[in-house]
Amino acid sequence: MTLGGARRPFVRRHLPVAVGLVTALAMISGSLGALDRDVLSFNGWAGGDEDGAPTLVLPRPAVVAPAPSAAALGAEPVAALPTQADAPAAAPAAPADPVDVPVSAGPDEPADEPAARDDQRTDSDEGTSGASGEAVPVVVDPEVARDSDGDGLNDAEERRLRTDPRSADSDGDALPDGWEVTHGLDPLAAGDAVTDRDRDGVRALTEFKVRLNPSAWDTNGDGRNDGDDDSDGDGVVNALEERLAIQAWRADSNDDGIGDGQDDHDGDRLPTIVELGLELVPYLFDSSGNGVSDGDTDTDGDGLPNAMELTLGLNPGTLSTGGLFSDGDLDSDGDGIPNALEILRGTDPSVPDTVTPPEPTDEELAPVPPTSGAEPDPAAEPVPAREPEPEAPAVEPEPEPVPTPTP
């Protein structure tokens, strides 16, 4: 009695502790079983849902043996659960695709099917998750990974922005939706294309074409703003091409075989790069506003208009293209008349239109006396009268000598 009575208090004192430990182990074992059954065995991870959404394969944990149920607990000593040290050493697993292992189900639940391999999955694979066991498809939204129109925005972003996922340019301003969003523009406002947010003299559409940043004044960091760069290498900077309404991304905007810099965009007969060199305005017919076109202006003051100097192969920006004489003193057409004099006379210094007379002979230079009866030519110079020669003084005759008488 004494021995049995001593054991009963001991059992009563330690039974709750043992029951608590066993209950905790049972709950942990049940949780791991539910995790293995309801989450990691989801067959839809590797294949895809009905919409073809990408999914993920997770490796499966080792199967945990179910713990004794709470009904089996009693006053009997609880058997110790096997530990990892008691289990036989497992051979190292070879790297392979994750494979689902069937997990023992509860009394009212069917056992899980093994997960299909990547090449065996179908679009209908689904799984369940949640403590209540309710079927919850775990899929990735197909719109997140799909860019149907290739504009740089996935379909989910386009739905959020209310742009058209089937059109790369929802507002029709020639700017892709993704580019507009990246650079802080509105993909639903067509007016963005003609704005100049960074004030570099270049519209947003042109900056897109020449791969510049519409929000940066100096995209390439060369110290000059984007408007002063010549993106197409035609001799005309981007901002000026904008003003001339030509394309800064094409060296020959009108496809006439002549570069934009050599074209005359204002009709004054001067190419754009020449006007730039003369500090004239390439988009004004009369830069000075004096009523004379830039082509008819004499910028260097040599007596020849700018356009004529170009025709003669001379430099309209310098008084003397080459040599000691000014361009106006040259005789470009070889007709004996200087260029500037031909301009004054209204003749063309590029076309010989005057024949130089031959040099006069000595006979032609001698005066011709008028014939008798002919009217004197009033234009002829009068012949000076010859002065009379003075008379010679009279010479008295010398007296004859008188003979002397002889005695």
Residue pairs with C-beta under 8 A, 6 or more apart in sequence:
11 75
15 75
18 73
18 78
19 73
21 78
22 67
22 68
22 70
22 73
22 78
23 70
23 73
25 67
25 81
26 67
26 68
26 69
26 70
28 67
29 64
29 65
29 66
29 67
30 66
30 67
32 61
32 64
33 64
33 66
33 103
33 104
34 131
35 61
36 60
36 61
36 63
36 64
36 103
37 103
37 105
37 109
37 112
38 127
38 128
38 129
38 130
38 133
39 127
39 129
40 58
40 60
40 61
40 100
41 60
41 100
41 103
41 112
41 113
41 115
41 127
42 115
42 126
42 127
42 128
42 129
42 138
43 100
43 113
43 115
43 116
43 121
43 125
43 126
43 127
44 55
44 121
44 125
44 126
44 127
44 137
44 138
44 139
45 55
45 56
45 57
45 58
45 115
45 127
45 138
46 55
46 56
46 57
46 115
46 116
46 117
46 118
46 121
46 125
47 55
47 116
47 118
47 121
47 122
47 123
47 125
48 54
48 55
48 121
48 123
48 125
48 139
49 55
49 123
49 126
49 137
49 139
50 123
50 124
51 139
51 142
52 123
52 142
53 139
53 140
53 141
53 142
53 145
54 140
54 145
55 138
55 139
55 140
57 97
57 98
57 115
57 118
58 98
59 98
60 98
60 99
60 100
60 101
60 115
63 101
63 103
63 104
65 82
66 104
67 81
68 78
97 117
97 118
98 115
99 114
99 115
99 117
100 112
100 113
100 114
100 115
101 114
102 111
102 112
102 113
102 114
103 111
103 112
104 111
105 111
105 112
116 122
116 125
126 135
126 137
127 137
127 138
128 134
128 135
128 136
129 136
129 138
130 136
141 156
142 155
143 154
143 155
143 156
143 159
143 165
144 154
144 155
144 156
145 154
146 154
146 155
147 153
147 154
147 155
148 155
148 165
148 166
149 158
149 164
149 165
149 166
149 167
149 168
149 177
150 168
151 167
151 168
151 169
151 176
151 177
151 178
151 179
152 176
152 177
152 178
152 179
152 181
152 182
153 161
153 163
153 165
153 177
153 178
153 181
155 165
157 181
158 164
158 165
158 177
159 165
161 177
161 181
161 187
161 188
162 188
163 170
163 177
163 187
163 188
164 170
167 177
168 176
168 177
169 175
169 176
169 177
170 177
170 187
170 188
171 186
171 187
171 188
171 189
171 190
171 192
172 190
173 189
173 190
173 191
173 192
173 193
173 205
174 193
174 205
174 208
175 185
175 187
175 192
175 193
175 204
175 205
175 208
177 187
179 185
179 208
180 186
180 187
180 192
181 187
183 204
183 213
183 214
183 215
184 197
184 215
185 192
185 195
185 204
185 214
186 192
192 204
193 203
193 204
193 205
194 203
194 204
194 205
195 203
195 204
195 214
196 202
196 203
196 204
196 214
197 204
197 214
197 215
198 213
198 214
198 215
198 216
198 217
198 226
199 217
200 217
200 218
200 225
200 226
200 227
200 239
201 225
201 226
201 227
201 228
201 238
201 239
201 242
202 210
202 212
202 226
202 227
202 238
202 239
202 242
202 248
203 242
204 214
206 212
206 238
206 241
206 242
206 247
206 248
206 249
207 213
207 214
207 219
207 226
208 214
209 247
209 248
209 249
210 231
210 232
210 238
210 248
210 249
212 219
212 226
212 231
213 219
213 226
216 226
217 225
217 226
218 224
218 225
218 226
219 226
220 226
220 229
222 229
226 238
227 237
227 238
227 239
227 242
228 237
228 238
228 239
229 237
229 238
230 236
230 237
230 238
231 238
231 248
231 249
232 241
232 247
232 248
232 249
232 250
232 251
232 260
233 251
234 241
234 251
234 252
234 259
234 260
234 261
235 259
235 260
235 261
235 262
235 272
235 273
235 276
236 244
236 246
236 260
236 261
236 272
236 273
236 276
236 282
238 248
240 272
240 282
241 247
241 248
241 253
241 260
242 248
243 283
244 260
244 265
244 272
244 282
244 283
246 253
246 254
246 260
246 265
247 253
250 260
251 259
251 260
252 258
252 259
252 260
253 260
254 263
256 263
260 272
261 271
261 272
261 273
262 271
262 272
262 273
263 271
263 272
264 270
264 271
264 272
265 272
265 282
265 283
266 275
266 281
266 282
266 283
266 284
266 285
266 294
267 285
268 275
268 285
268 286
268 293
268 294
268 295
268 307
269 293
269 295
269 307
269 310
270 278
270 280
270 294
270 295
270 306
270 307
270 310
272 282
274 306
274 310
274 316
275 281
275 282
275 287
275 294
276 282
277 317
278 294
278 299
278 306
278 316
278 317
280 287
280 294
280 299
281 287
281 294
284 294
285 293
285 294
286 292
286 293
286 294
287 294
288 294
288 297
294 306
295 305
295 306
295 307
296 305
296 306
296 307
297 305
297 306
298 304
298 305
298 306
299 306
299 316
299 317
300 309
300 315
300 316
300 317
300 318
300 319
300 327
301 319
302 309
302 319
302 320
302 326
302 327
302 328
302 340
303 326
303 327
303 328
303 339
303 340
303 343
303 344
304 312
304 314
304 316
304 327
304 328
304 339
304 340
304 343
304 349
305 316
305 343
306 316
307 316
308 339
308 343
308 349
308 350
309 315
309 316
309 321
309 327
310 316
311 350
312 327
312 332
312 339
312 349
312 350
314 321
314 327
314 330
314 332
315 321
315 327
319 326
319 327
320 326
320 327
321 327
323 330
326 340
327 339
328 338
328 339
328 340
328 343
329 338
329 339
329 340
330 338
330 339
331 337
331 338
331 339
331 349
332 339
332 349
332 350
333 342
333 348
333 349
333 350
333 351
333 352
333 353
334 352
335 342
335 352
335 353
335 354
335 355
335 356
336 354
336 356
337 345
337 347
337 349
337 354
338 349
339 349
342 348
342 349
343 349
347 353
347 354
367 380
367 381
367 383
368 380
369 383
370 376
370 377
370 380
